[in-house]
């Protein structure tokens, strides 16, 4: 969705947005929050053939994924209340994960998520960051772990990271 005002101005802004959108999802759309994950909503619906199923709505701040026999109607309903960023379409990526409709052995369909695009993007970012530091990314050799077997941390006298390297470390951990 497209936000008219930033969520990041006050500490309570994100909580206020979440409460407002949650209220809309529950009261206007009739979804219920999942007990295990408050950002996953569900509601019982009927297909045109009369069979029942559950529609799912996955919400992460202002990113919404509708899993339904008729997701267009859900997104149109949301679009009447909120401005949608680039409209809506069959999803290909959600929160960095690849999404695809796959056919099951019994000829029914399911949605599946994968990480190929995210991992490729993460590797490209790490390669770029290493190149900025004048180092190369070497991925041709198999490793048993992140550190050489000969490494003895108790003997390591390397100085702690300065502010710039601390920021870089945090960036790399965030990618993981």
Secondary structure as UniProt FT lines:
FT   TURN            11..12
FT   HELIX           13..23
FT   HELIX           24..28
FT   STRAND          32..33
FT   TURN            38..39
FT   STRAND          40..46
FT   TURN            48..49
FT   STRAND          52..60
FT   TURN            61..62
FT   STRAND          63..67
FT   TURN            69..70
FT   HELIX           71..81
FT   STRAND          93..94
FT   TURN            95..96
FT   STRAND          97..103
FT   TURN            105..106
FT   STRAND          109..114
FT   HELIX           116..132
FT   TURN            133..134
FT   TURN            149..150
FT   HELIX           153..155
FT   HELIX           163..175
//
